[in-house]
Amino acid sequence: MLDLRPALVLTLFTVIATTTSTSRGLLAQFVVDFPQQQKLLFPHTPPGGRGLAGNFVSTVKDVRVNVPAAIRRGDSANLICHYDMEGAVLYTVKWYKGKREFFRYTPKENPSMKAFPVLGITVERSKSNGSHLTLTAVEPTMSGKYSCEVSADSPSFHTMVVSGEMEVVALLARGSHLMVGYLLLQSYNTRVGHMRGKTC
C-alpha cells in the first residue's frame, strides 16, 4: 500500500504556515528537527531504508580478506580485499600492518595508489590495485596482523575493517615442506581469510 504520510505531513504544515506567524515558527522548528521528527513519525523505517527524503542509503558490505596464513621467507605475498559497494561509490581502500598504514588506494586521486614507508614492507605497484596487494621479498619481521579498511564516498562515508594474520617462516633446509604443511594446517580453522568485518 502506498504510504501517504510524508505527503500529508508536509501538506499540513504548508497550509498552516500560510495562515499565522506562530505556525510559520512551528514549521521552521520542524525543518530544524527534521531527522528526529522522521524517527518519531516513522519509527519502523529500517537503517539504509527510505524515510521522508525518499532516498536509499548505500553502504559497504560483505568485506573480507585473503591473507596468506604462512609464507616462506623471500617469497611474494598476495593479499586480497573483497568488498561489495552495494551501489555506493568507493572512496578509499587502506591497508595496515598492525596500526600503521602502508598502502592506500583512492580512485578519485592522481596518482590513485600511495605507499607509505613501513620497515620491511615493499609493495609491488604493478600488481596492486583497489582489491589486490602484492608484497615482495617478505621477511620474518613482516609477520603479524594485516587489515583492510574500505570506505564509501559521501554521503554515508560508511567504513568497514577486516583483518588477517600472516606468518613469514625462515625454513630449515631439511623437512621444510613438512613445516609449511603443519603451519597451514594449524592456521586453517582460524585464518582462512574470511574474517568478519567491524563497522566504523
Salt bridges, closest charged atoms under 4 A:
ASP3 OD2 - ARG5 NH2 2.89
ASP75 OD2 - ARG72 NE 3.46
GLU86 OE2 - LYS61 NZ 3.43
GLU101 OE2 - ARG104 NE 2.71
GLU109 OE1 - LYS114 NZ 3.31
GLU124 OE2 - LYS127 NZ 3.94
GLU139 OE1 - ARG73 NE 2.67
ASP153 OD2 - LYS108 NZ 2.54
